[in-house]
Amino acid sequence: MSALERLAATIEARKAADPDSSWTAKLLAKGPEKCAEKFGEEAVEAIIEAVKGDREKLVSEAADVIFHLLVMLAARDVTLQDVATELARREGISGLAEKAARPAPR
Ligand SMILES: N=c1c2ncn([C@@H]3O[C@H](COP(=O)(O)OP(=O)(O)OP(=O)(O)O)[C@@H](O)[C@H]3O)c2ncn1[C@@H]1O[C@H](COP(=O)(O)O)[C@@H](O)[C@H]1O
């Protein structure tokens, strides 16, 4: 099992945990909207570090983003496997070709 899969399993298990015992359980107890808001905050923090160019801080903020992304997904019962399946479906499809094949905007 990868670190990402272990983290996703821990987050899933926190759905049943006491909010006083865990940050993840506390965030999940606040509902999907709050989880989404927190993800947005963490994404902005990562953007700031990416613009500044501090590699170490960017790695740390990126870890926060991935953790909070998984919490946001769990809050809506979307699994890491669901996302992996979608990524696998896209494998080999060029982003440029996919974009060109989209219907023209009306
Ligand atoms: N990867 C993480 C992880 N990354 C970040 N965080 C927490 O996310 C919280 C938010 O970070 P911030 O720096 O934004 O905190 P803050 O600004 O004080 O938050 P607010 O002001 O918004 O309240 C902090 O409490 C961090 O410790 C994490 N908490 C947990 N995990 C993983 O989840 C597992 C389960 O954790 P618990 O649910 O706490 O048992 C852990 O063993 C880790 O593997």
The ligand as a Gaussian input file, in Angstrom:
#p B3LYP/6-31G(d) Opt

LIG

0 1
 N       -1.348000      14.720000       6.809000
 C       -1.978000      15.190000       7.755000
 C       -2.086000      16.619000       7.929000
 N       -1.589000      17.661000       7.235000
 C       -2.012000      18.763000       7.874000
 N       -2.750000      18.453000       8.951000
 C       -3.374000      19.320000       9.942000
 O       -4.211000      20.247000       9.303000
 C       -4.442000      21.303000      10.200000
 C       -4.582000      22.565000       9.434000
 O       -3.343000      23.100000       9.208000
 P       -3.147000      24.647000       9.323000
 O       -1.674000      24.881000       9.349000
 O       -3.936000      25.306000       8.250000
 O       -3.773000      24.936000      10.742000
 P       -4.437000      26.226000      11.240000
 O       -4.119000      27.330000      10.299000
 O       -4.059000      26.344000      12.660000
 O       -5.988000      25.874000      11.113000
 P       -7.181000      26.865000      11.334000
 O       -6.618000      28.189000      11.771000
 O       -7.882000      26.955000      10.000000
 O       -8.042000      26.204000      12.364000
 C       -3.344000      21.273000      11.246000
 O       -3.894000      20.854000      12.488000
 C       -2.400000      20.212000      10.698000
 O       -1.742000      19.470000      11.707000
 C       -2.820000      17.114000       9.019000
 N       -3.456000      16.292000       9.912000
 C       -3.358000      14.955000       9.717000
 N       -2.650000      14.379000       8.683000
 C       -2.605000      12.901000       8.517000
 O       -3.802000      12.355000       8.988000
 C       -3.524000      11.385000      10.011000
 C       -4.629000      11.401000      11.035000
 O       -4.594000      12.624000      11.766000
 P       -5.666000      12.877000      12.924000
 O       -6.979000      12.862000      12.265000
 O       -5.350000      14.228000      13.519000
 O       -5.512000      11.772000      13.911000
 C       -2.159000      11.770000      10.548000
 O       -1.507000      10.664000      11.127000
 C       -1.465000      12.245000       9.292000
 O       -1.023000      11.118000       8.541000

